[in-house]
């Protein structure tokens, strides 16, 4: 009997113009948590999709439960007991939590859907997650964090042999992460084999038994977790040592650039804050605290019932994102897939879309457009084979870089980052931090909303903490600490 429930041997995958995987070997033991790590574009997502049957390998062999798998497809994988919780949510937004959980597996009684039993099972599964979610609630009315928990709940409903988790904690708070870890450990104890993908290395060392590193579509190393270090793992991932994660900067912070006074709507109340030239203002708070809602109201994506926005000492009226763009304000949203990109359009169009909206000229200067896009491609180290490649075919981290490129192309003065490094590898994170510092050095002002404490502490000049739709407090440079942030966020 083999100790492996899943083996991938010499897997190679070609897409038009690019080789995504090259002779990759990977194996998964029964009842282990095996971490899969690598930079964005390393091939992790492609490998997972080959396991699930979304793609077929160009060459190589897949063995599951000691049987060779050919002509695989997602339905066959699910029936075999392989389930994936993807980084990008795969839920029906206009349907209820219960309907999403039981999609295709409805329980019937006497020929009719047994909704009462389905609701009871739904409540039982959600209770295991340690949260309260109404089974009748529509997915679109839930926060991103709670939508992610619904995805995980779907996995708990089926008889899993292999569970693949792709950046499952990206939208979760620390308390929710601990709940998730407990669930993962319980599944392992039940004999479920887990492939765990995360760019958060602390999670990898806390959870996993073994780690496999991919780089540029190739298998670099598989090692027992207790036999490596974070520094070594980073070196395996990026092929070099990484300097300090948060680049230092000495920038003189100037006068207020953006001022918000008494901002109020159904989600936030009486929010007053200011943002100075050359400053990175961190925004902290638990999920549902109003951080994102504040940003959307400032950007004009959500309406406000009262409040004033002042830019460079002049009161401005923002009723739509187009108003914000024309005033030099940009927003990198928390959900890049739904709100930040046109996934079925090219990288070039996505990069220049906001600039085109703000350009009153009748004709596009193609030469200038191409030069701008090529510069952004190079400066952001975007991993793509062409500017004509569709955004949907990029890795999550490279999609995020395209969203950032879109706003860099507008040369906006105020840029709001909502979870800027969500799902991005350690090397790309530092690149984005460096770009943020460069923008601040040019006198631009940055708002950074983040659920990652080290990121907030490492990058912010000041931190404003939200709680229940209002500002709970502000921390200056000497007061910034994880303890002080949590005290304000959780009110203890």
Secondary structure, DSSP 8 states (H G I E B T S, - for coil): --SEEEEEEEEEEEETTEEEEEEEEEEEETT-EEEEE--TTSSHHHHHHHHHTSS--SEEEEEETTEEE-S--HHHHHHHTEEEE-SS----TTSBHHHHHTTT---EETTEE-HHHHHHHHHHHHHHTTS---TTSBGGGS-HHHHHHHHHHHHHHS--SEEEEESTTTT--HHHHHHHHHHHHHHHHTT-EEEEE-S-HHHHHHH-SEEEEEETTEEEEEEEGGG--HHHHHHHHHSS----SS--------SEEEEEEEEESSS--SEEEEEETT-EEEEE--TTSSHHHHHHHHHTSS--SEEEEEETTEEE---SHHHHHHTTEEEE-S-IIIII--TTSBHHHHHHHHHHHH---SS--HHHHHHHHHHHHHHTT---S-TTSBGGGS-HHHHHHHHHHHHHHHT-SEEEEESTTTT--HHHHHHHHHHHHHHHHTT-EEEEE-S-HHHHHHH-SEEEEEETTEEEEEE-GGG--HHHHHHHHHT-
